Amino acid sequence: MSIQSQAPPALSPSQRYLAGILLRLRRLINRSVASMLANREKAAMQFAKGCGDHDQR
C-alpha cells in the first residue's frame, strides 16, 4: 500500500495578494514588538544602573 502525497492546490491571484498583505502585516508587527522589547530592555538597564549608583552612596 503506497501513500501518494498531493501538492496543495495553487492559490488564486486574490489569495496570493491577501497572503502578501498578511505577510507584510506580520513583519510589521514583529518589527514593532521587537523594537518595543528592545526599548524596555534599554530602560530596564538604565534603571538598574541608576539603582546601583544610589546603593553605593
mmCIF file as Biopython writes it, N, C-alpha, C and O atoms, coordinates in Angstrom:
data_model
#
loop_
_atom_site.group_PDB
_atom_site.id
_atom_site.type_symbol
_atom_site.label_atom_id
_atom_site.label_alt_id
_atom_site.label_comp_id
_atom_site.label_asym_id
_atom_site.label_entity_id
_atom_site.label_seq_id
_atom_site.pdbx_PDB_ins_code
_atom_site.Cartn_x
_atom_site.Cartn_y
_atom_site.Cartn_z
_atom_site.occupancy
_atom_site.B_iso_or_equiv
_atom_site.auth_seq_id
_atom_site.auth_asym_id
_atom_site.pdbx_PDB_model_num
ATOM 1   N N  . MET A ? 1  ? 0.851  -1.178 0.000  1.0 0.0 1  A 1 
ATOM 2   C CA . MET A ? 1  ? 0.000  0.000  0.000  1.0 0.0 1  A 1 
ATOM 3   C C  . MET A ? 1  ? 0.894  1.238  0.000  1.0 0.0 1  A 1 
ATOM 4   O O  . MET A ? 1  ? 1.660  1.440  0.942  1.0 0.0 1  A 1 
ATOM 5   N N  . SER A ? 2  ? 0.813  2.048  -1.013 1.0 0.0 2  A 1 
ATOM 6   C CA . SER A ? 2  ? 1.634  3.250  -1.099 1.0 0.0 2  A 1 
ATOM 7   C C  . SER A ? 2  ? 0.774  4.488  -0.864 1.0 0.0 2  A 1 
ATOM 8   O O  . SER A ? 2  ? -0.379 4.570  -1.288 1.0 0.0 2  A 1 
ATOM 9   N N  . ILE A ? 3  ? 1.380  5.437  -0.176 1.0 0.0 3  A 1 
ATOM 10  C CA . ILE A ? 3  ? 0.688  6.701  0.106  1.0 0.0 3  A 1 
ATOM 11  C C  . ILE A ? 3  ? 1.275  7.760  -0.814 1.0 0.0 3  A 1 
ATOM 12  O O  . ILE A ? 3  ? 2.477  8.023  -0.795 1.0 0.0 3  A 1 
ATOM 13  N N  . GLN A ? 4  ? 0.411  8.359  -1.616 1.0 0.0 4  A 1 
ATOM 14  C CA . GLN A ? 4  ? 0.856  9.398  -2.536 1.0 0.0 4  A 1 
ATOM 15  C C  . GLN A ? 4  ? 0.570  10.757 -1.909 1.0 0.0 4  A 1 
ATOM 16  O O  . GLN A ? 4  ? -0.543 11.031 -1.459 1.0 0.0 4  A 1 
ATOM 17  N N  . SER A ? 5  ? 1.588  11.595 -1.889 1.0 0.0 5  A 1 
ATOM 18  C CA . SER A ? 5  ? 1.372  12.940 -1.359 1.0 0.0 5  A 1 
ATOM 19  C C  . SER A ? 5  ? 0.875  13.838 -2.488 1.0 0.0 5  A 1 
ATOM 20  O O  . SER A ? 5  ? 1.360  13.779 -3.618 1.0 0.0 5  A 1 
ATOM 21  N N  . GLN A ? 6  ? -0.075 14.640 -2.157 1.0 0.0 6  A 1 
ATOM 22  C CA . GLN A ? 6  ? -0.639 15.557 -3.151 1.0 0.0 6  A 1 
ATOM 23  C C  . GLN A ? 6  ? -0.215 16.976 -2.784 1.0 0.0 6  A 1 
ATOM 24  O O  . GLN A ? 6  ? -0.275 17.373 -1.621 1.0 0.0 6  A 1 
ATOM 25  N N  . ALA A ? 7  ? 0.204  17.717 -3.770 1.0 0.0 7  A 1 
ATOM 26  C CA . ALA A ? 7  ? 0.561  19.115 -3.558 1.0 0.0 7  A 1 
ATOM 27  C C  . ALA A ? 7  ? -0.714 19.913 -3.318 1.0 0.0 7  A 1 
ATOM 28  O O  . ALA A ? 7  ? -1.756 19.611 -3.900 1.0 0.0 7  A 1 
ATOM 29  N N  . PRO A ? 8  ? -0.638 20.934 -2.460 1.0 0.0 8  A 1 
ATOM 30  C CA . PRO A ? 8  ? -1.833 21.761 -2.244 1.0 0.0 8  A 1 
ATOM 31  C C  . PRO A ? 8  ? -2.196 22.495 -3.534 1.0 0.0 8  A 1 
ATOM 32  O O  . PRO A ? 8  ? -1.325 22.797 -4.350 1.0 0.0 8  A 1 
ATOM 33  N N  . PRO A ? 9  ? -3.470 22.775 -3.707 1.0 0.0 9  A 1 
ATOM 34  C CA . PRO A ? 9  ? -3.877 23.480 -4.930 1.0 0.0 9  A 1 
ATOM 35  C C  . PRO A ? 9  ? -3.242 24.872 -4.993 1.0 0.0 9  A 1 
ATOM 36  O O  . PRO A ? 9  ? -2.997 25.502 -3.965 1.0 0.0 9  A 1 
ATOM 37  N N  . ALA A ? 10 ? -2.986 25.331 -6.197 1.0 0.0 10 A 1 
ATOM 38  C CA . ALA A ? 10 ? -2.375 26.651 -6.397 1.0 0.0 10 A 1 
ATOM 39  C C  . ALA A ? 10 ? -3.325 27.735 -5.904 1.0 0.0 10 A 1 
ATOM 40  O O  . ALA A ? 10 ? -4.545 27.616 -6.023 1.0 0.0 10 A 1 
ATOM 41  N N  . LEU A ? 11 ? -2.745 28.792 -5.349 1.0 0.0 11 A 1 
ATOM 42  C CA . LEU A ? 11 ? -3.553 29.903 -4.858 1.0 0.0 11 A 1 
ATOM 43  C C  . LEU A ? 11 ? -4.006 30.772 -6.028 1.0 0.0 11 A 1 
ATOM 44  O O  . LEU A ? 11 ? -3.293 30.950 -7.016 1.0 0.0 11 A 1 
ATOM 45  N N  . SER A ? 12 ? -5.195 31.296 -5.882 1.0 0.0 12 A 1 
ATOM 46  C CA . SER A ? 12 ? -5.692 32.226 -6.887 1.0 0.0 12 A 1 
ATOM 47  C C  . SER A ? 12 ? -4.970 33.560 -6.710 1.0 0.0 12 A 1 
ATOM 48  O O  . SER A ? 12 ? -4.382 33.805 -5.656 1.0 0.0 12 A 1 
ATOM 49  N N  . PRO A ? 13 ? -5.005 34.418 -7.715 1.0 0.0 13 A 1 
ATOM 50  C CA . PRO A ? 13 ? -4.332 35.724 -7.588 1.0 0.0 13 A 1 
ATOM 51  C C  . PRO A ? 13 ? -4.810 36.531 -6.376 1.0 0.0 13 A 1 
ATOM 52  O O  . PRO A ? 13 ? -4.006 37.183 -5.709 1.0 0.0 13 A 1 
ATOM 53  N N  . SER A ? 14 ? -6.108 36.487 -6.093 1.0 0.0 14 A 1 
ATOM 54  C CA . SER A ? 14 ? -6.602 37.244 -4.940 1.0 0.0 14 A 1 
ATOM 55  C C  . SER A ? 14 ? -6.097 36.634 -3.634 1.0 0.0 14 A 1 
ATOM 56  O O  . SER A ? 14 ? -5.820 37.365 -2.684 1.0 0.0 14 A 1 
ATOM 57  N N  . GLN A ? 15 ? -5.974 35.312 -3.572 1.0 0.0 15 A 1 
ATOM 58  C CA . GLN A ? 15 ? -5.446 34.666 -2.370 1.0 0.0 15 A 1 
ATOM 59  C C  . GLN A ? 15 ? -3.963 34.990 -2.199 1.0 0.0 15 A 1 
ATOM 60  O O  . GLN A ? 15 ? -3.501 35.195 -1.076 1.0 0.0 15 A 1 
ATOM 61  N N  . ARG A ? 16 ? -3.215 35.036 -3.300 1.0 0.0 16 A 1 
ATOM 62  C CA . ARG A ? 16 ? -1.796 35.391 -3.220 1.0 0.0 16 A 1 
ATOM 63  C C  . ARG A ? 16 ? -1.636 36.834 -2.749 1.0 0.0 16 A 1 
ATOM 64  O O  . ARG A ? 16 ? -0.747 37.132 -1.952 1.0 0.0 16 A 1 
ATOM 65  N N  . TYR A ? 17 ? -2.486 37.722 -3.233 1.0 0.0 17 A 1 
ATOM 66  C CA . TYR A ? 17 ? -2.449 39.120 -2.828 1.0 0.0 17 A 1 
ATOM 67  C C  . TYR A ? 17 ? -2.716 39.244 -1.333 1.0 0.0 17 A 1 
ATOM 68  O O  . TYR A ? 17 ? -2.002 39.953 -0.624 1.0 0.0 17 A 1 
ATOM 69  N N  . LEU A ? 18 ? -3.753 38.547 -0.856 1.0 0.0 18 A 1 
ATOM 70  C CA . LEU A ? 18 ? -4.088 38.571 0.565  1.0 0.0 18 A 1 
ATOM 71  C C  . LEU A ? 18 ? -2.951 37.976 1.393  1.0 0.0 18 A 1 
ATOM 72  O O  . LEU A ? 18 ? -2.621 38.505 2.454  1.0 0.0 18 A 1 
ATOM 73  N N  . ALA A ? 19 ? -2.355 36.894 0.928  1.0 0.0 19 A 1 
ATOM 74  C CA . ALA A ? 19 ? -1.232 36.279 1.638  1.0 0.0 19 A 1 
ATOM 75  C C  . ALA A ? 19 ? -0.058 37.261 1.720  1.0 0.0 19 A 1 
ATOM 76  O O  . ALA A ? 19 ? 0.614  37.336 2.749  1.0 0.0 19 A 1 
ATOM 77  N N  . GLY A ? 20 ? 0.188  38.003 0.659  1.0 0.0 20 A 1 
ATOM 78  C CA . GLY A ? 20 ? 1.257  39.008 0.672  1.0 0.0 20 A 1 
ATOM 79  C C  . GLY A ? 20 ? 0.987  40.108 1.670  1.0 0.0 20 A 1 
ATOM 80  O O  . GLY A ? 20 ? 1.890  40.535 2.390  1.0 0.0 20 A 1 
ATOM 81  N N  . ILE A ? 21 ? -0.247 40.572 1.720  1.0 0.0 21 A 1 
ATOM 82  C CA . ILE A ? 21 ? -0.618 41.617 2.681  1.0 0.0 21 A 1 
ATOM 83  C C  . ILE A ? 21 ? -0.456 41.102 4.116  1.0 0.0 21 A 1 
ATOM 84  O O  . ILE A ? 21 ? 0.071  41.806 4.979  1.0 0.0 21 A 1 
ATOM 85  N N  . LEU A ? 22 ? -0.912 39.874 4.362  1.0 0.0 22 A 1 
ATOM 86  C CA . LEU A ? 22 ? -0.785 39.303 5.699  1.0 0.0 22 A 1 
ATOM 87  C C  . LEU A ? 22 ? 0.674  39.118 6.101  1.0 0.0 22 A 1 
ATOM 88  O O  . LEU A ? 22 ? 1.032  39.308 7.263  1.0 0.0 22 A 1 
ATOM 89  N N  . LEU A ? 23 ? 1.504  38.749 5.147  1.0 0.0 23 A 1 
ATOM 90  C CA . LEU A ? 23 ? 2.932  38.593 5.421  1.0 0.0 23 A 1 
ATOM 91  C C  . LEU A ? 23 ? 3.558  39.933 5.788  1.0 0.0 23 A 1 
ATOM 92  O O  . LEU A ? 23 ? 4.345  40.012 6.731  1.0 0.0 23 A 1 
ATOM 93  N N  . ARG A ? 24 ? 3.217  40.979 5.055  1.0 0.0 24 A 1 
ATOM 94  C CA . ARG A ? 24 ? 3.738  42.318 5.371  1.0 0.0 24 A 1 
ATOM 95  C C  . ARG A ? 24 ? 3.256  42.780 6.738  1.0 0.0 24 A 1 
ATOM 96  O O  . ARG A ? 24 ? 4.017  43.375 7.501  1.0 0.0 24 A 1 
ATOM 97  N N  . LEU A ? 25 ? 1.993  42.506 7.048  1.0 0.0 25 A 1 
ATOM 98  C CA . LEU A ? 25 ? 1.441  42.885 8.345  1.0 0.0 25 A 1 
ATOM 99  C C  . LEU A ? 25 ? 2.158  42.142 9.469  1.0 0.0 25 A 1 
ATOM 100 O O  . LEU A ? 25 ? 2.474  42.727 10.505 1.0 0.0 25 A 1 
ATOM 101 N N  . ARG A ? 26 ? 2.412  40.857 9.260  1.0 0.0 26 A 1 
ATOM 102 C CA . ARG A ? 26 ? 3.123  40.061 10.268 1.0 0.0 26 A 1 
ATOM 103 C C  . ARG A ? 26 ? 4.529  40.603 10.495 1.0 0.0 26 A 1 
ATOM 104 O O  . ARG A ? 26 ? 4.981  40.698 11.636 1.0 0.0 26 A 1 
ATOM 105 N N  . ARG A ? 27 ? 5.224  40.958 9.414  1.0 0.0 27 A 1 
ATOM 106 C CA . ARG A ? 27 ? 6.573  41.535 9.544  1.0 0.0 27 A 1 
ATOM 107 C C  . ARG A ? 27 ? 6.545  42.858 10.284 1.0 0.0 27 A 1 
ATOM 108 O O  . ARG A ? 27 ? 7.409  43.122 11.120 1.0 0.0 27 A 1 
ATOM 109 N N  . LEU A ? 28 ? 5.550  43.698 9.982  1.0 0.0 28 A 1 
ATOM 110 C CA . LEU A ? 28 ? 5.419  44.992 10.647 1.0 0.0 28 A 1 
ATOM 111 C C  . LEU A ? 28 ? 5.182  44.805 12.144 1.0 0.0 28 A 1 
ATOM 112 O O  . LEU A ? 28 ? 5.787  45.496 12.964 1.0 0.0 28 A 1 
ATOM 113 N N  . ILE A ? 29 ? 4.302  43.872 12.496 1.0 0.0 29 A 1 
ATOM 114 C CA . ILE A ? 29 ? 4.008  43.617 13.910 1.0 0.0 29 A 1 
ATOM 115 C C  . ILE A ? 29 ? 5.246  43.064 14.607 1.0 0.0 29 A 1 
ATOM 116 O O  . ILE A ? 29 ? 5.577  43.491 15.713 1.0 0.0 29 A 1 
ATOM 117 N N  . ASN A ? 30 ? 5.930  42.121 13.970 1.0 0.0 30 A 1 
ATOM 118 C CA . ASN A ? 30 ? 7.145  41.554 14.566 1.0 0.0 30 A 1 
ATOM 119 C C  . ASN A ? 30 ? 8.194  42.628 14.800 1.0 0.0 30 A 1 
ATOM 120 O O  . ASN A ? 30 ? 8.842  42.658 15.846 1.0 0.0 30 A 1 
ATOM 121 N N  . ARG A ? 31 ? 8.359  43.511 13.817 1.0 0.0 31 A 1 
ATOM 122 C CA . ARG A ? 31 ? 9.343  44.588 13.944 1.0 0.0 31 A 1 
ATOM 123 C C  . ARG A ? 31 ? 8.980  45.530 15.086 1.0 0.0 31 A 1 
ATOM 124 O O  . ARG A ? 31 ? 9.853  45.940 15.852 1.0 0.0 31 A 1 
ATOM 125 N N  . SER A ? 32 ? 7.696  45.877 15.206 1.0 0.0 32 A 1 
ATOM 126 C CA . SER A ? 32 ? 7.290  46.808 16.256 1.0 0.0 32 A 1 
ATOM 127 C C  . SER A ? 32 ? 7.409  46.171 17.638 1.0 0.0 32 A 1 
ATOM 128 O O  . SER A ? 32 ? 7.791  46.843 18.595 1.0 0.0 32 A 1 
ATOM 129 N N  . VAL A ? 33 ? 7.088  44.888 17.752 1.0 0.0 33 A 1 
ATOM 130 C CA . VAL A ? 33 ? 7.231  44.197 19.041 1.0 0.0 33 A 1 
ATOM 131 C C  . VAL A ? 33 ? 8.706  44.095 19.414 1.0 0.0 33 A 1 
ATOM 132 O O  . VAL A ? 33 ? 9.063  44.304 20.574 1.0 0.0 33 A 1 
ATOM 133 N N  . ALA A ? 34 ? 9.561  43.780 18.455 1.0 0.0 34 A 1 
ATOM 134 C CA . ALA A ? 34 ? 10.994 43.697 18.731 1.0 0.0 34 A 1 
ATOM 135 C C  . ALA A ? 34 ? 11.534 45.054 19.175 1.0 0.0 34 A 1 
ATOM 136 O O  . ALA A ? 34 ? 12.360 45.125 20.085 1.0 0.0 34 A 1 
ATOM 137 N N  . SER A ? 35 ? 11.079 46.115 18.548 1.0 0.0 35 A 1 
ATOM 138 C CA . SER A ? 35 ? 11.513 47.460 18.922 1.0 0.0 35 A 1 
ATOM 139 C C  . SER A ? 35 ? 11.040 47.803 20.332 1.0 0.0 35 A 1 
ATOM 140 O O  . SER A ? 35 ? 11.799 48.368 21.120 1.0 0.0 35 A 1 
ATOM 141 N N  . MET A ? 36 ? 9.795  47.467 20.653 1.0 0.0 36 A 1 
ATOM 142 C CA . MET A ? 36 ? 9.256  47.736 21.982 1.0 0.0 36 A 1 
ATOM 143 C C  . MET A ? 36 ? 10.050 46.983 23.046 1.0 0.0 36 A 1 
ATOM 144 O O  . MET A ? 36 ? 10.374 47.541 24.094 1.0 0.0 36 A 1 
ATOM 145 N N  . LEU A ? 37 ? 10.362 45.717 22.777 1.0 0.0 37 A 1 
ATOM 146 C CA . LEU A ? 37 ? 11.127 44.924 23.739 1.0 0.0 37 A 1 
ATOM 147 C C  . LEU A ? 37 ? 12.538 45.481 23.922 1.0 0.0 37 A 1 
ATOM 148 O O  . LEU A ? 37 ? 13.054 45.514 25.039 1.0 0.0 37 A 1 
ATOM 149 N N  . ALA A ? 38 ? 13.156 45.915 22.837 1.0 0.0 38 A 1 
ATOM 150 C CA . ALA A ? 38 ? 14.490 46.498 22.926 1.0 0.0 38 A 1 
ATOM 151 C C  . ALA A ? 38 ? 14.461 47.779 23.753 1.0 0.0 38 A 1 
ATOM 152 O O  . ALA A ? 38 ? 15.361 48.019 24.558 1.0 0.0 38 A 1 
ATOM 153 N N  . ASN A ? 39 ? 13.430 48.605 23.559 1.0 0.0 39 A 1 
ATOM 154 C CA . ASN A ? 39 ? 13.319 49.847 24.322 1.0 0.0 39 A 1 
ATOM 155 C C  . ASN A ? 39 ? 13.108 49.561 25.805 1.0 0.0 39 A 1 
ATOM 156 O O  . ASN A ? 39 ? 13.672 50.245 26.659 1.0 0.0 39 A 1 
ATOM 157 N N  . ARG A ? 40 ? 12.290 48.543 26.114 1.0 0.0 40 A 1 
ATOM 158 C CA . ARG A ? 40 ? 12.059 48.195 27.512 1.0 0.0 40 A 1 
ATOM 159 C C  . ARG A ? 40 ? 13.329 47.648 28.154 1.0 0.0 40 A 1 
ATOM 160 O O  . ARG A ? 40 ? 13.632 47.951 29.308 1.0 0.0 40 A 1 
ATOM 161 N N  . GLU A ? 41 ? 14.067 46.844 27.399 1.0 0.0 41 A 1 
ATOM 162 C CA . GLU A ? 41 ? 15.311 46.310 27.931 1.0 0.0 41 A 1 
ATOM 163 C C  . GLU A ? 41 ? 16.310 47.436 28.194 1.0 0.0 41 A 1 
ATOM 164 O O  . GLU A ? 41 ? 17.004 47.435 29.211 1.0 0.0 41 A 1 
ATOM 165 N N  . LYS A ? 42 ? 16.375 48.385 27.279 1.0 0.0 42 A 1 
ATOM 166 C CA . LYS A ? 42 ? 17.272 49.528 27.457 1.0 0.0 42 A 1 
ATOM 167 C C  . LYS A ? 42 ? 16.865 50.338 28.691 1.0 0.0 42 A 1 
ATOM 168 O O  . LYS A ? 42 ? 17.720 50.751 29.474 1.0 0.0 42 A 1 
ATOM 169 N N  . ALA A ? 43 ? 15.565 50.562 28.861 1.0 0.0 43 A 1 
ATOM 170 C CA . ALA A ? 43 ? 15.076 51.304 30.022 1.0 0.0 43 A 1 
ATOM 171 C C  . ALA A ? 43 ? 15.368 50.544 31.316 1.0 0.0 43 A 1 
ATOM 172 O O  . ALA A ? 43 ? 15.727 51.154 32.324 1.0 0.0 43 A 1 
ATOM 173 N N  . ALA A ? 44 ? 15.217 49.227 31.297 1.0 0.0 44 A 1 
ATOM 174 C CA . ALA A ? 44 ? 15.499 48.422 32.481 1.0 0.0 44 A 1 
ATOM 175 C C  . ALA A ? 44 ? 16.984 48.473 32.834 1.0 0.0 44 A 1 
ATOM 176 O O  . ALA A ? 44 ? 17.350 48.526 34.008 1.0 0.0 44 A 1 
ATOM 177 N N  . MET A ? 45 ? 17.830 48.457 31.813 1.0 0.0 45 A 1 
ATOM 178 C CA . MET A ? 45 ? 19.277 48.544 32.068 1.0 0.0 45 A 1 
ATOM 179 C C  . MET A ? 45 ? 19.629 49.909 32.662 1.0 0.0 45 A 1 
ATOM 180 O O  . MET A ? 45 ? 20.445 49.991 33.580 1.0 0.0 45 A 1 
ATOM 181 N N  . GLN A ? 46 ? 19.025 50.971 32.152 1.0 0.0 46 A 1 
ATOM 182 C CA . GLN A ? 46 ? 19.275 52.309 32.691 1.0 0.0 46 A 1 
ATOM 183 C C  . GLN A ? 46 ? 18.774 52.396 34.134 1.0 0.0 46 A 1 
ATOM 184 O O  . GLN A ? 46 ? 19.429 52.993 34.988 1.0 0.0 46 A 1 
ATOM 185 N N  . PHE A ? 47 ? 17.615 51.802 34.399 1.0 0.0 47 A 1 
ATOM 186 C CA . PHE A ? 47 ? 17.058 51.812 35.747 1.0 0.0 47 A 1 
ATOM 187 C C  . PHE A ? 47 ? 17.960 51.046 36.707 1.0 0.0 47 A 1 
ATOM 188 O O  . PHE A ? 47 ? 18.234 51.506 37.815 1.0 0.0 47 A 1 
ATOM 189 N N  . ALA A ? 48 ? 18.419 49.872 36.271 1.0 0.0 48 A 1 
ATOM 190 C CA . ALA A ? 48 ? 19.305 49.059 37.114 1.0 0.0 48 A 1 
ATOM 191 C C  . ALA A ? 48 ? 20.615 49.785 37.369 1.0 0.0 48 A 1 
ATOM 192 O O  . ALA A ? 48 ? 21.157 49.723 38.473 1.0 0.0 48 A 1 
ATOM 193 N N  . LYS A ? 49 ? 21.125 50.469 36.360 1.0 0.0 49 A 1 
ATOM 194 C CA . LYS A ? 49 ? 22.365 51.224 36.521 1.0 0.0 49 A 1 
ATOM 195 C C  . LYS A ? 49 ? 22.148 52.363 37.516 1.0 0.0 49 A 1 
ATOM 196 O O  . LYS A ? 49 ? 23.018 52.653 38.337 1.0 0.0 49 A 1 
ATOM 197 N N  . GLY A ? 50 ? 20.987 53.004 37.438 1.0 0.0 50 A 1 
ATOM 198 C CA . GLY A ? 50 ? 20.665 54.096 38.356 1.0 0.0 50 A 1 
ATOM 199 C C  . GLY A ? 50 ? 20.490 53.601 39.781 1.0 0.0 50 A 1 
ATOM 200 O O  . GLY A ? 50 ? 20.914 54.278 40.717 1.0 0.0 50 A 1 
ATOM 201 N N  . CYS A ? 51 ? 19.882 52.450 39.972 1.0 0.0 51 A 1 
ATOM 202 C CA . CYS A ? 51 ? 19.695 51.886 41.310 1.0 0.0 51 A 1 
ATOM 203 C C  . CYS A ? 51 ? 21.033 51.508 41.910 1.0 0.0 51 A 1 
ATOM 204 O O  . CYS A ? 51 ? 21.227 51.652 43.118 1.0 0.0 51 A 1 
ATOM 205 N N  . GLY A ? 52 ? 21.959 51.029 41.099 1.0 0.0 52 A 1 
ATOM 206 C CA . GLY A ? 52 ? 23.281 50.675 41.591 1.0 0.0 52 A 1 
ATOM 207 C C  . GLY A ? 52 ? 24.035 51.886 42.098 1.0 0.0 52 A 1 
ATOM 208 O O  . GLY A ? 52 ? 24.794 51.784 43.062 1.0 0.0 52 A 1 
ATOM 209 N N  . ASP A ? 53 ? 23.838 53.033 41.462 1.0 0.0 53 A 1 
ATOM 210 C CA . ASP A ? 53 ? 24.522 54.257 41.867 1.0 0.0 53 A 1 
ATOM 211 C C  . ASP A ? 53 ? 24.031 54.732 43.231 1.0 0.0 53 A 1 
ATOM 212 O O  . ASP A ? 53 ? 24.826 55.229 44.029 1.0 0.0 53 A 1 
ATOM 213 N N  . HIS A ? 54 ? 22.726 54.587 43.515 1.0 0.0 54 A 1 
ATOM 214 C CA . HIS A ? 54 ? 22.159 55.045 44.759 1.0 0.0 54 A 1 
ATOM 215 C C  . HIS A ? 54 ? 22.619 54.179 45.939 1.0 0.0 54 A 1 
ATOM 216 O O  . HIS A ? 54 ? 22.778 54.685 47.050 1.0 0.0 54 A 1 
ATOM 217 N N  . ASP A ? 55 ? 22.833 52.882 45.708 1.0 0.0 55 A 1 
ATOM 218 C CA . ASP A ? 55 ? 23.225 51.981 46.777 1.0 0.0 55 A 1 
ATOM 219 C C  . ASP A ? 55 ? 24.651 52.251 47.249 1.0 0.0 55 A 1 
ATOM 220 O O  . ASP A ? 55 ? 24.987 51.946 48.393 1.0 0.0 55 A 1 
ATOM 221 N N  . GLN A ? 56 ? 25.489 52.813 46.392 1.0 0.0 56 A 1 
ATOM 222 C CA . GLN A ? 56 ? 26.891 52.998 46.729 1.0 0.0 56 A 1 
ATOM 223 C C  . GLN A ? 56 ? 27.121 54.301 47.497 1.0 0.0 56 A 1 
ATOM 224 O O  . GLN A ? 56 ? 28.222 54.510 48.006 1.0 0.0 56 A 1 
ATOM 225 N N  . ARG A ? 57 ? 26.157 55.154 47.596 1.0 0.0 57 A 1 
ATOM 226 C CA . ARG A ? 57 ? 26.353 56.453 48.259 1.0 0.0 57 A 1 
ATOM 227 C C  . ARG A ? 57 ? 26.312 56.320 49.760 1.0 0.0 57 A 1 
ATOM 228 O O  . ARG A ? 57 ? 26.459 57.314 50.472 1.0 0.0 57 A 1 
#
